Every structure is written in structure tokens, then in C-alpha cells.
């Protein structure tokens, strides 16, 4: 999962902005995938799931990544109160701005469509990932990852 996340992070670095949804059951590896993305963008510290804080910002100089975990959110309207649009529309000059959202289904009706959605399923000792592009930015990410629409990736 970290290796896949690093590949995604390298692909993100080529984009000005991106909204990434991470979907999967508890323990599927969503935070681990985010850890790999952050490592590729230059983060060397710990990465914890922002389950209780809802969002963990990472200022990485050239990049800014907001890691959301909506698991404990009870109402999508809470995203409006926390200023989700400010995170999504953060237009820092000459910086990449990325939002990675775990449990995005809990923000239905408030969150816009993802650029790319990653569905993670446990497959034995490994994971099966399905990446779905939802926008031209997502298409660019898939192209950078050299993955065609609907292609699955499996690994241990």
C-alpha cells in the first residue's frame, strides 16, 4: 500500500490540484496509502489517521495536502461548518494542493466529485485496488500511473 501510495504521490506532484477519495472497509489500508502519497511528496514524519480531528494538514513546501477522515462524522453538513470549500479551493500560488478523503461517502451531498476514487478491498494477505477517474485531472493521474480505465491492481 505504501508503494502504491508513493506512485500516486509522484503522479499527484504533476498536478496543480486534486481531490482523491479513498474507499474501503476498516483496516483496508486507506491511511497507509495516504502515508505513501505523503512520502512521495517529501513528508518524513508520522502519518496518523485524522479520525478525531477530521483533517490533518501537511505543509510540504512545494505542496500542501489535507488528509480527511470522515468516519466519525454524523452529518455531511458538518463539512460546511469546518469550511470544506476553503480546503478544496486553496489556491496557494505555485503550490500543489491535494485533498485526500477517507470515508467520502459520509460527505455525500457536500463533497464534489473526486478527481480519482480509489476503492480498496482486502484480498487474502494483500489488497485489490480499483482506481476510477471522474474528471480530466483524474484522467491525467491514471495516465501518469500508466493505468487504463477499469484496470485492477493487486499486490501483497
C-alpha positions in Angstrom: 0.0 0.0 0.0 2.9 2.4 0.7 4.5 1.6 -2.6 1.2 2.2 -4.4 0.7 5.4 -2.4 4.2 6.6 -3.5 3.3 6.0 -7.1 0.1 8.1 -6.6 2.1 10.8 -4.8 4.5 11.1 -7.8 1.5 11.3 -10.1 -0.1 14.0 -7.9 3.1 16.0 -8.0 2.4 16.6 -11.7 -1.0 18.2 -11.0 -1.8 21.6 -9.7 -4.7 20.3 -7.5 -6.5 17.0 -7.0 -9.3 15.6 -4.9 -8.8 11.9 -4.1 -11.3 9.6 -2.4 -10.1 6.5 -0.5 -12.8 4.0 0.0 -12.7 0.6 1.8 -13.6 -1.1 5.0 -11.9 -0.5 8.3 -8.3 -1.7 8.2 -8.2 -1.9 4.4 -5.2 0.4 4.2 -6.5 3.8 3.4 -4.2 5.7 5.8 -1.3 3.5 4.8 -1.9 4.5 1.1 -2.0 8.2 2.2 1.3 7.6 4.1 2.9 6.6 0.8 1.4 9.6 -1.0 2.9 11.9 1.6 6.3 10.2 1.5 6.4 10.7 -2.3 5.7 14.4 -1.7 8.5 14.8 0.8 7.0 14.1 4.2 9.3 12.2 6.5 7.3 12.2 9.8 4.5 10.1 11.2 1.1 9.9 9.4 -1.9 9.2 11.6 -5.5 8.9 10.7 -7.3 12.2 11.5 -10.3 10.2 12.8 -10.9 12.6 15.7 -9.7 15.9 14.2 -11.4 15.2 10.8 -8.5 16.8 8.9 -4.7 16.8 9.2 -2.9 19.4 7.1 0.6 18.7 5.7 2.6 21.7 4.5 5.3 20.3 2.4 6.8 23.4 0.9 6.0 23.0 -2.7 2.8 21.0 -1.9 0.0 21.2 0.6 -2.0 18.1 1.4 -5.1 17.9 3.5 -5.9 14.4 4.8 -9.5 14.0 5.8 -11.1 11.1 7.7 -14.9 11.4 7.8 -15.5 8.1 9.6 -16.8 9.7 12.8 -18.8 12.5 11.1 -22.5 12.1 11.7 -23.9 14.6 9.2 -22.4 15.8 5.9 -23.4 19.3 6.8 -20.5 19.3 9.3 -18.2 19.7 6.4 -19.8 23.1 5.7 -19.2 24.2 9.3 -15.5 23.2 9.1 -15.0 25.2 5.9 -14.5 22.3 3.4 -14.8 24.6 0.4 -11.7 26.6 1.7 -9.7 23.4 1.7 -10.9 22.3 -1.7 -10.3 25.8 -3.3 -7.0 26.6 -1.6 -5.2 28.5 -4.3 -1.7 29.0 -2.9 0.4 30.4 -5.7 2.8 27.9 -7.3 1.9 25.1 -4.9 0.2 21.8 -5.4 -3.0 21.5 -3.4 -4.3 18.0 -2.7 -7.2 16.7 -0.6 -7.3 13.0 0.3 -10.6 11.9 1.8 -11.2 8.7 3.7 -14.8 7.6 4.1 -16.0 10.1 1.4 -19.5 8.6 1.3 -20.1 10.3 4.7 -19.8 13.7 2.8 -22.3 12.9 0.1 -24.2 16.0 -1.0 -21.5 18.3 0.2 -18.3 16.9 -1.4 -17.8 17.5 -5.1 -17.0 14.5 -7.4 -13.5 13.2 -6.8 -10.9 13.6 -9.5 -9.9 10.0 -8.7 -11.6 7.4 -6.4 -9.5 4.5 -5.0 -11.5 1.5 -3.9 -9.5 -0.8 -1.6 -10.6 -4.4 -0.9 -8.8 -6.9 1.2 -7.7 -9.9 -1.0 -6.2 -12.6 1.2 -2.9 -11.2 2.5 -2.9 -8.4 0.0 -5.2 -5.7 -1.3 -7.1 -5.1 -4.6 -7.3 -1.6 -5.8 -9.7 -0.1 -8.3 -8.9 3.4 -9.4 -11.6 5.3 -11.1 -11.1 8.6 -12.9 -14.0 11.1 -12.6 -12.5 14.2 -14.2 -9.8 15.2 -16.6 -7.5 15.6 -13.6 -8.2 12.0 -12.8 -7.5 11.0 -16.4 -4.1 12.7 -16.1 -3.4 10.9 -12.8 -4.3 7.5 -14.4 -2.1 8.3 -17.4 0.8 9.2 -15.0 0.3 5.9 -13.2 0.1 4.1 -16.6 -3.3 2.6 -15.7 -6.2 2.4 -18.1 -9.8 2.8 -17.1 -11.2 -0.1 -15.2 -7.8 -1.9 -14.8 -7.3 -3.5 -11.4 -4.0 -3.7 -9.5 -3.3 -6.4 -6.9 -0.5 -6.9 -4.5 0.6 -8.1 -1.2 
